[in-house]
Every structure is written in C-alpha cells, then in structure tokens.
Amino acid sequence: MAQTLQAALADHEAALAVGSGRLVRALTSTGFEPPDLSGAVAGDRADDGARPGSTTHGAAGRAPPLAERDITGARRELDLAERTSALAQAELRAVEGRQADLAVRSERLERELDELRDRAAVVARDLATASTQAREGRHDRDRASRAEVEAARALARAREALG
C-alpha cells in the first residue's frame, strides 16, 4: 500500500489510476520513471470514456465546454486528493498501531530484563555464599582429617602403651 501511495504521489497518471478506485494490483515507482499502469486498473479504460486524467466527451463526441471540463477536472482532483489522503491516513494508522505494539513489547522486555537482572543478583549472592560455605567446608574437612590422624596416632600410642 505504501508503494502505491508513493507512486500516486510521484506520478499524475498513477494518482488518477489510484483515484479511480479500480486498482487490481499495487503500483511501484522508482521516482525516475512513471509506474507501469498496464493491467493495474480493473476494466477497460474506455469504460469510463477516457484514460485516467483525460476529459470525457459528450454523447455527440464533442468536448464539453471549458468551464465544465475545469469543474470535472477539479472534481477528479478533489476525489483523487481525498482518496490519497485516506490512503495516507490508513497507512499512518497502521504505522502508529505497529509503533504502539512495539512500545508495549519494549516495555514488557524492559521489565523482563529488570527481573532477570534482579534474579541474576540473587543468584550471584547465592553463589558467593555457596563458595564461601564450600571453602569453609574444605577447611572443616581438613581440620577433621588432621584430628582423625592425631586421634589414630593417640590410639596407636595408647595401645602400644598397654601392650
């Protein structure tokens, strides 16, 4: 839809095709060459009596008076401007909707990140405590091991003294 809107803004014939309300495919424009309109508008262009942007002729094949052509052209331009404005407003609403969705998602992810940081801090403290307890446990084990060796020696001495 955005490409069609850009093509309509860049090329008068594309704008008239968009304004016809009969597009059957999206239009694209590079901005340097007019968009390809072949097959883009439903029905035969002769259905409305003219190409987009041209004036219609009366029943006798005569061109309408200049003032009538000016009014008809102005009405077409107004219709085109209204359709183009409606397309732009729809695109704006769509972009704003996506932006609002992204803002909500961003806030949710920020909260999750804060929660994870808090949890990481708790885990880091728990790890530090566990490391300290493990170190103290190794010292306690070493002391107990030395005490057992001393007790075994004392037992051996006591048995030797008894005979």
C-alpha positions as CSV (number, residue, x, y, z in Angstrom):
1,M,0.0,0.0,0.0
2,A,2.9,2.4,0.8
3,Q,4.4,1.8,-2.6
4,T,1.1,2.5,-4.4
5,L,0.8,5.7,-2.4
6,Q,4.3,6.7,-3.3
7,A,3.7,6.0,-6.9
8,A,0.5,8.1,-6.8
9,L,2.3,11.0,-5.2
10,A,5.2,10.8,-7.8
11,D,3.1,10.4,-11.0
12,H,-0.1,12.2,-12.1
13,E,-1.3,9.2,-14.2
14,A,-0.7,6.8,-11.3
15,A,-2.6,9.2,-9.0
16,L,-5.5,9.2,-11.4
17,A,-5.4,5.4,-11.5
18,V,-5.4,5.2,-7.7
19,G,-8.2,7.8,-7.7
20,S,-10.3,5.6,-10.0
21,G,-10.8,3.2,-7.1
22,R,-10.3,0.3,-9.6
23,L,-6.7,-0.8,-8.9
24,V,-6.2,-4.6,-9.2
25,R,-2.5,-4.6,-8.2
26,A,-0.1,-2.4,-6.4
27,L,1.8,0.2,-8.2
28,T,5.5,0.8,-7.8
29,S,7.7,3.8,-8.7
30,T,11.4,4.4,-8.6
31,G,10.7,8.1,-8.8
32,F,12.6,8.4,-12.1
33,E,10.2,6.7,-14.5
34,P,6.5,6.6,-14.3
35,P,5.0,3.4,-12.9
36,D,3.7,0.7,-15.3
37,L,-0.1,1.1,-15.3
38,S,-0.8,-1.7,-17.8
39,G,-3.2,-4.1,-16.2
40,A,-3.3,-2.2,-13.0
41,V,-6.8,-0.7,-13.3
42,A,-9.9,-3.1,-13.5
43,G,-12.0,-2.9,-16.6
44,D,-11.3,-1.3,-20.0
45,R,-10.1,2.3,-19.8
46,A,-12.7,3.0,-22.4
47,D,-15.4,2.0,-19.8
48,D,-15.4,5.5,-18.4
49,G,-15.0,7.1,-21.8
50,A,-11.4,8.1,-21.4
51,R,-7.9,7.4,-20.0
52,P,-7.4,8.4,-16.4
53,G,-6.9,12.2,-16.3
54,S,-8.5,12.9,-19.7
55,T,-11.8,14.6,-20.1
56,T,-14.9,12.8,-21.1
57,H,-16.8,13.6,-24.2
58,G,-20.5,14.2,-24.6
59,A,-22.9,11.9,-26.4
60,A,-22.2,13.7,-29.7
61,G,-18.5,13.2,-29.3
62,R,-17.9,16.9,-28.7
63,A,-15.7,18.0,-25.9
64,P,-17.6,19.7,-23.1
65,P,-17.2,23.4,-22.7
66,L,-14.0,24.6,-21.0
67,A,-15.7,25.5,-17.7
68,E,-17.4,22.1,-17.5
69,R,-14.0,20.4,-18.2
70,D,-12.4,22.5,-15.5
71,I,-15.1,21.6,-13.0
72,T,-14.9,17.9,-13.9
73,G,-11.1,18.0,-13.6
74,A,-11.3,19.8,-10.3
75,R,-13.8,17.2,-9.0
76,R,-11.4,14.4,-10.2
77,E,-8.5,16.1,-8.5
78,L,-10.6,16.6,-5.3
79,D,-11.6,12.9,-5.4
80,L,-8.0,11.9,-6.0
81,A,-6.8,14.1,-3.2
82,E,-9.5,12.6,-0.8
83,R,-8.5,9.0,-1.8
84,T,-4.8,9.8,-1.5
85,S,-5.5,11.4,1.9
86,A,-7.5,8.4,3.0
87,L,-4.7,6.1,1.9
88,A,-2.1,8.2,3.8
89,Q,-4.3,8.2,6.9
90,A,-4.8,4.5,6.8
91,E,-1.0,4.0,6.4
92,L,-0.4,6.4,9.3
93,R,-2.9,4.5,11.5
94,A,-1.2,1.2,10.6
95,V,2.3,2.6,11.3
96,E,1.0,4.1,14.6
97,G,-0.5,0.8,15.5
98,R,2.7,-1.1,14.9
99,Q,4.6,1.6,16.8
100,A,2.2,1.2,19.8
101,D,2.6,-2.6,19.7
102,L,6.4,-2.2,19.6
103,A,6.3,0.2,22.6
104,V,4.2,-2.3,24.6
105,R,6.6,-5.1,23.7
106,S,9.6,-2.9,24.5
107,E,8.2,-2.1,27.9
108,R,7.5,-5.8,28.6
109,L,11.0,-6.7,27.6
110,E,12.5,-4.0,29.8
111,R,10.5,-5.4,32.8
112,E,11.7,-8.9,31.9
113,L,15.3,-7.6,31.7
114,D,15.0,-5.9,35.1
115,E,13.6,-9.1,36.6
116,L,16.4,-11.1,35.1
117,R,19.0,-8.6,36.5
118,D,17.4,-8.9,39.9
119,R,17.4,-12.7,39.7
120,A,21.0,-12.7,38.5
121,A,22.0,-10.6,41.5
122,V,20.3,-13.0,43.8
123,V,22.0,-16.0,42.1
124,A,25.3,-14.2,42.3
125,R,24.9,-13.7,46.1
126,D,23.8,-17.3,46.5
127,L,26.8,-18.4,44.5
128,A,29.1,-16.3,46.7
129,T,27.6,-17.8,49.8
130,A,27.9,-21.3,48.5
131,S,31.5,-20.7,47.5
132,T,32.3,-19.4,51.0
133,Q,30.5,-22.3,52.6
134,A,32.3,-24.8,50.3
135,R,35.7,-23.2,51.3
136,E,34.7,-23.3,55.0
137,G,33.6,-26.9,54.5
138,R,37.0,-27.8,53.0
139,H,38.8,-26.2,56.0
140,D,36.5,-28.1,58.3
141,R,37.2,-31.3,56.5
142,D,40.9,-30.7,56.6
143,R,40.7,-30.0,60.4
144,A,38.6,-33.1,60.9
145,S,41.1,-35.1,58.8
146,R,44.0,-33.8,60.9
147,A,42.1,-34.5,64.1
148,E,41.4,-38.1,62.9
149,V,45.0,-38.7,62.1
150,E,46.0,-37.3,65.6
151,A,43.3,-39.5,67.2
152,A,44.6,-42.5,65.3
153,R,48.2,-41.8,66.5
154,A,47.0,-41.3,70.0
155,L,45.1,-44.6,69.8
156,A,48.1,-46.3,68.5
157,R,50.3,-44.9,71.3
158,A,47.7,-45.9,73.8
159,R,47.6,-49.5,72.5
160,E,51.3,-49.6,72.4
161,A,51.5,-48.4,76.0
162,L,49.1,-51.2,77.1
163,G,51.0,-53.7,75.5
